Amino acid sequence: MAAPGKDALSKAIEMAKLLCSHPQQNLRNDRLAVYSNYDWLKMLKTELQYGLGTLKNALPQVQKFVSKL
């Protein structure tokens, strides 16, 4: 919801920038976890599975970045 004095378009742009700042794999995995599950326990297990996969894929990139510091 847009705060008083702030129009809805500027709030939408702000939210879009925030979403775009997250890695695309995270966004896809979150969406897939929601779409593919209808009970909470199964959804949480799936989210954990996708989250661990995301971390597994991200760690080599983080290590590569850190090695350049």
Number of C-alpha atoms within 10 A of each C-alpha: 8 11 8 7 6 10 11 13 10 11 14 13 11 12 12 11 11 10 12 11 9 10 11 11 15 15 13 11 18 16 12 15 21 15 10 11 15 10 9 10 10 13 18 14 13 19 19 13 13 19 17 12 14 15 13 11 12 13 11 11 12 11 10 10 10 9 8 6 5
